[in-house]
Amino acid sequence: MIDIQDAIEQSKSKQNISDGGSQCFDFGDVILVRYTLPLMYVTDHYRARDCEERVMEGINQKNQNGVNTPKHISMMRTIEGTNDVCYVLQEKCKGKNCASMQKYGVPYDTVISDLNRVYNIPMEHYKKLIRDGCQLYEMGYECKNKNLFYDEKTGFWFIDFLSYDVDKAFDENDPIKLFEALKFVVPRPRQIASMLDFNEELSSEQKAKKDLLENSIEAKTLLAIKSVIPTFEKYEKFYLYNKDVGLKKYLMEQGIVQKDLFRFEEEDYPIYDELYEVVVNQMIDKIINKGEEFWSVEVNDVRNDSDLFCLIDMWRSHRDNPIRRSDYQDEYDYNRDLKSKFTETMLRTIVKKLEESEYHENATKFINDFYSKYEAPIQK
């Protein structure tokens, strides 16, 4: 096997095989990747591929544990002209890059063929995709097609990692990590199939066939999740609540989901309260330990963090929600007031908990900023 110094020297006369991003050079069984950062941006604590030393440690451990990701063999840092450069020599990834497997604006028959191909991927590969993706949760993986490969024998393979946070390992019992992994880290098999132009008109029969295949792929993915992560089923309604109407109907008709995905039922309240509390505590941590400003929590964090669990969508039917669609003629006005009322409600919960906690100057500032905008509750 070629060593990294020889690979660097030979790469000067080799063709770059990357179709975007960092340069890559193929040496048969290994790949040399060249990461660069202009020297003007280099600091004592930030260099090209800044975390590569830690990433190499983490990735090689994952590889040893059976996760489908190529081993990092060696790395070298150097200065080349006006660039800080980090070279990484790693094993060549198995399979075909998924970015080349998805195309836009292709004929209908190609889309159907691709959807069939994805649906026919073995269930064991679906399960391993979920399992490996969760195991890579703390590696800063960017869920893009160009960072994913598929091999017919061994399944999906992952490349390109930005960090390694050993304190952020995946925990299926932590709802935030569970939902973040499934929504933002684990790739969806559906995303590697080709797509039609948005303006292409399909017959009702064509659309039905396409929808059925897409829903079947999503259902197969869901079955893999439920098989790999036993704790998921408790939260699946909150994961699926804002999904496409057709998909939700399909999942219920096929018996893949036993719950009514369109209704807020009595049994949902304890789980809703649990996830609501998770978001509130996350906000409090941001306020006290990170000095998050009131305006930022109000405008951004409450809604963004609640959306992870579909809490605002679920709140539409919550018994404590005073905002009713029947009181509005315009959908926009209804949604605006709904989100505003939800935000105020959660802010009041946060302030109440801050007032009951030990003194902290960040909490005091947040409380004061809240009452400068919202009325204090009436004392009974």
C-alpha positions in Angstrom: 0.0 0.0 0.0 1.3 3.5 -0.9 2.3 5.7 2.0 1.0 9.2 2.4 4.2 11.0 1.4 4.4 9.1 -1.9 0.7 9.6 -2.4 1.1 13.4 -1.9 3.9 13.5 -4.4 2.2 11.4 -7.0 -1.1 13.3 -6.6 0.6 16.4 -8.2 0.4 14.6 -11.6 -2.9 12.7 -11.0 -6.5 13.8 -12.0 -8.8 15.0 -9.2 -11.7 12.6 -9.1 -13.9 14.8 -6.9 -16.9 16.4 -8.5 -17.1 19.1 -5.9 -15.6 20.0 -2.6 -12.1 18.8 -1.5 -9.8 17.2 -4.0 -9.5 13.4 -4.1 -7.0 11.2 -5.8 -7.5 7.5 -6.5 -4.7 5.1 -5.8 -6.6 1.9 -6.2 -7.3 0.5 -2.8 -6.9 3.9 -1.1 -7.9 7.5 -1.6 -5.9 10.7 -0.8 -8.1 13.6 0.2 -6.7 17.2 0.2 -8.4 19.7 2.5 -7.3 23.3 2.2 -7.8 26.6 4.2 -6.4 29.9 3.1 -3.7 31.0 5.5 -5.5 34.3 6.3 -8.2 32.2 8.2 -5.7 30.0 10.1 -5.4 30.7 13.9 -3.8 28.9 16.8 -7.0 27.0 17.3 -8.3 26.6 13.7 -6.6 24.9 10.7 -7.6 23.0 7.6 -9.8 20.1 8.5 -9.3 21.3 12.1 -10.6 18.2 13.9 -9.1 15.5 11.7 -6.9 14.1 14.4 -9.9 13.4 16.6 -12.0 12.4 13.6 -9.4 9.8 12.6 -9.6 8.3 16.1 -13.4 8.2 16.1 -13.8 6.9 12.6 -11.3 4.1 13.0 -13.0 3.0 16.2 -16.4 3.0 14.3 -14.8 1.0 11.5 -13.4 -1.5 14.0 -16.9 -1.8 15.5 -18.3 -2.8 12.1 -19.8 0.5 10.9 -19.6 1.0 7.1 -17.1 3.8 6.9 -13.6 3.6 5.4 -10.6 3.5 7.7 -8.4 6.6 7.9 -4.9 5.3 7.4 -2.7 8.4 8.0 -2.8 12.2 7.8 -0.3 15.0 7.2 -0.4 18.7 7.6 1.6 21.1 5.5 1.7 24.6 4.0 1.4 24.9 0.2 1.7 28.5 -1.1 -1.1 30.5 0.5 -3.0 27.5 1.9 -2.8 25.4 5.0 -3.3 21.9 3.8 -4.4 18.7 5.5 -3.9 15.4 3.6 -5.8 12.3 4.6 -5.1 8.8 3.2 -8.1 6.5 3.7 -9.4 3.3 2.4 -11.4 3.5 -0.8 -15.1 3.5 -0.1 -17.1 0.5 -1.4 -20.0 0.8 -3.8 -21.3 3.7 -6.0 -21.6 7.3 -4.9 -25.3 8.0 -4.2 -25.0 11.5 -5.7 -24.6 9.9 -9.1 -27.6 7.7 -8.5 -30.1 10.6 -8.2 -30.9 12.8 -11.2 -33.5 15.5 -11.7 -35.7 16.0 -14.7 -35.6 12.4 -15.9 -38.4 10.6 -17.7 -41.2 9.0 -15.7 -40.1 5.4 -16.5 -36.7 6.2 -15.1 -38.2 7.5 -11.9 -40.3 4.3 -11.5 -37.3 2.1 -12.3 -35.2 4.0 -9.6 -37.9 3.7 -7.0 -38.2 0.0 -7.6 -34.4 -0.3 -7.3 -34.5 1.5 -3.9 -37.5 -0.5 -2.7 -35.8 -3.7 -3.5 -32.7 -2.9 -1.5 -32.5 -5.7 1.1 -34.1 -5.0 4.5 -30.9 -5.8 6.2 -29.2 -2.9 4.3 -32.1 -0.6 5.4 -31.5 -1.7 9.0 -27.7 -1.3 8.8 -28.2 2.2 7.3 -30.2 3.2 10.4 -27.9 1.4 12.8 -24.7 2.9 11.3 -26.2 6.3 11.0 -27.0 6.4 14.7 -23.6 5.2 15.6 -22.1 8.1 13.6 -24.2 10.7 15.4 -21.3 12.3 17.2 -19.1 12.5 14.1 -20.5 15.6 12.5 -21.8 13.7 9.5 -23.3 15.8 6.7 -26.3 13.9 5.4 -25.7 14.6 1.7 -25.8 12.2 -1.3 -22.2 12.9 -2.1 -21.2 11.6 1.3 -23.1 8.3 0.9 -22.2 5.2 -1.2 -24.2 2.1 -1.8 -22.7 -1.3 -2.4 -25.0 -4.2 -3.4 -23.2 -6.7 -1.1 -22.5 -4.7 2.0 -25.0 -1.8 1.9 -24.6 1.9 2.5 -21.3 3.5 3.3 -20.6 6.9 4.9 -17.7 9.3 4.3 -16.8 12.9 5.3 -16.9 13.8 9.0 -16.4 17.2 10.6 -16.0 16.4 14.3 -15.8 13.8 17.0 -17.6 14.7 20.2 -17.2 11.7 22.6 -19.7 13.3 25.0 -22.4 13.4 22.4 -22.7 9.7 21.6 -26.1 8.5 20.4 -28.5 7.4 23.1 -31.9 6.0 22.0 -33.3 6.9 25.4 -32.6 10.6 24.8 -35.4 12.0 22.7 -33.3 14.9 21.3 -30.6 12.6 20.1 -33.1 10.1 18.8 -35.0 12.7 16.7 -31.9 14.5 15.6 -30.2 11.3 14.5 -33.3 10.2 12.5 -34.1 13.6 11.0 -30.7 15.1 10.3 -28.0 12.4 10.4 -29.4 9.1 9.0 -29.9 9.4 5.2 -33.3 8.3 3.8 -33.1 5.6 1.1 -35.8 7.5 -0.9 -33.3 10.4 -1.5 -31.1 8.3 -3.9 -33.9 7.8 -6.4 -34.2 10.1 -9.4 -36.9 12.7 -9.6 -39.2 14.3 -12.2 -39.3 18.0 -13.1 -41.7 19.7 -10.8 -43.9 20.9 -13.7 -44.3 17.6 -15.4 -47.9 16.5 -15.5 -48.7 12.9 -14.7 -51.9 11.0 -15.3 -53.8 9.9 -12.2 -52.6 6.3 -12.8 -48.9 7.4 -13.1 -49.1 9.5 -9.9 -50.8 6.7 -8.0 -48.0 4.3 -9.0 -45.3 6.8 -8.1 -46.9 7.6 -4.8 -47.3 4.0 -3.9 -43.7 3.2 -4.5 -42.5 6.3 -2.5 -44.8 5.4 0.4 -43.6 1.8 0.3 -40.0 3.0 0.6 -40.8 5.3 3.5 -42.7 2.4 5.1 -39.8 0.0 4.7 -37.5 2.7 6.2 -39.9 3.1 9.2 -40.0 -0.7 9.7 -36.2 -0.7 9.8 -36.2 2.1 12.4 -38.7 0.3 14.6 -36.6 -2.9 14.3 -33.3 -1.3 15.2 -34.5 1.2 17.8 -37.0 -0.3 20.3 -37.6 3.0 22.0 -38.7 4.7 18.8 -42.2 3.3 18.8 -43.1 5.3 21.9 -42.4 8.5 19.9 -43.3 7.5 16.4 -46.5 9.6 16.3 -44.6 12.7 17.1 -42.0 11.8 14.4 -44.7 11.2 11.8 -47.3 13.8 12.7 -46.3 16.4 10.1 -45.5 13.9 7.3 -47.4 13.9 4.0 -51.1 13.0 4.3 -50.9 10.2 1.7 -48.0 8.6 3.6 -49.8 8.7 6.9 -52.9 7.1 5.4 -50.7 4.4 3.8 -48.9 3.6 7.0 -52.2 3.2 8.9 -53.9 1.2 6.1 -51.0 -1.2 6.0 -51.0 -1.7 9.7 -47.4 -0.4 10.0 -48.5 2.2 12.5 -51.2 1.2 14.9 -52.1 4.8 16.0 -54.3 7.4 14.4 -51.7 9.8 12.9 -54.3 12.5 12.3 -55.8 12.9 15.8 -54.4 14.1 19.2 -55.7 11.4 21.5 -55.8 11.1 25.3 -52.8 8.7 25.3 -50.7 11.3 23.5 -50.8 13.8 26.4 -48.1 12.2 28.7 -45.7 11.9 25.8 -46.4 15.5 24.7 -45.8 16.7 28.2 -42.5 14.8 28.3 -41.2 16.2 25.1 -42.5 19.7 26.0 -40.5 19.4 29.2 -37.4 18.3 27.2 -37.6 21.5 25.1 -38.2 23.7 28.1 -35.2 22.3 29.9 -33.1 22.7 26.7 -34.1 26.4 26.6 -33.2 26.9 30.3 -29.8 25.4 29.6 -29.2 27.8 26.8 -30.3 30.7 28.9 -28.3 30.0 32.1 -25.2 28.2 30.7 -24.8 29.8 27.3 -26.3 33.3 28.0 -28.9 33.0 25.3 -30.8 36.3 24.8 -34.5 36.6 25.3 -35.1 37.8 21.7 -33.2 34.8 20.3 -35.1 32.3 22.4 -38.5 33.9 21.6 -37.9 34.4 17.8 -35.8 31.3 17.0 -35.2 28.6 19.6 -38.7 27.9 21.0 -40.1 27.2 17.6 -37.1 25.5 16.1 -36.5 23.2 19.0 -40.3 22.4 19.4 -40.5 21.6 15.7 -38.0 18.7 16.3 -40.9 16.9 18.0 -43.8 18.4 15.9 -45.0 20.1 19.1 -46.6 23.1 17.5 -48.4 20.9 14.9 -49.7 18.7 17.7 -50.7 21.8 19.8 -53.2 22.7 17.1 -55.5 20.0 18.7 -54.3 20.3 22.3 -57.0 20.9 24.8 -55.1 23.9 26.3 -54.7 25.7 23.0 -57.2 28.6 22.8 -56.5 29.3 19.1 -59.2 27.7 17.0 -59.2 27.5 13.2 -62.9 28.2 13.1 -62.3 31.7 14.4 -60.2 32.7 11.4 -61.0 33.2 7.8 -57.4 33.4 6.7 -55.0 30.4 7.2 -52.0 32.7 7.4 -53.5 34.7 10.3 -54.5 31.5 12.1 -50.9 30.0 11.8 -49.4 33.3 12.9 -51.5 33.6 16.0 -51.1 29.8 16.8 -47.3 30.0 16.8 -47.3 33.3 18.7 -49.6 31.8 21.4 -47.5 28.6 21.6 -44.3 30.7 22.0 -45.8 32.8 24.7 -47.1 29.7 26.5 -43.7 28.0 26.5 -41.9 31.3 27.5 -44.2 31.5 30.5 -43.3 27.9 31.4 -39.6 28.8 31.1 -39.9 31.9 33.2 -41.9 30.1 35.9 -39.1 27.5 36.2 -36.4 30.2 36.2 -38.2 32.1 39.0 -38.3 28.9 41.1 -34.6 28.1 40.6 -31.6 29.5 42.3 -30.5 33.0 41.4 -28.5 33.5 38.3 -27.9 36.8 36.5 -28.6 35.3 33.1 -32.0 34.0 34.4 -32.8 37.4 36.0 -32.1 39.2 32.8 -34.3 36.8 30.8 -37.1 37.2 33.3 -36.9 41.0 33.2 -36.9 41.0 29.4 -39.9 38.7 29.3 -42.0 40.9 31.6 -41.0 44.0 29.6 -43.0 42.5 26.7 -45.6 40.2 28.3 -47.9 40.9 31.2 -47.3 39.2 34.5 -49.8 36.5 35.5 -52.6 37.6 37.8 -51.8 36.7 41.4 -54.5 34.6 43.0 
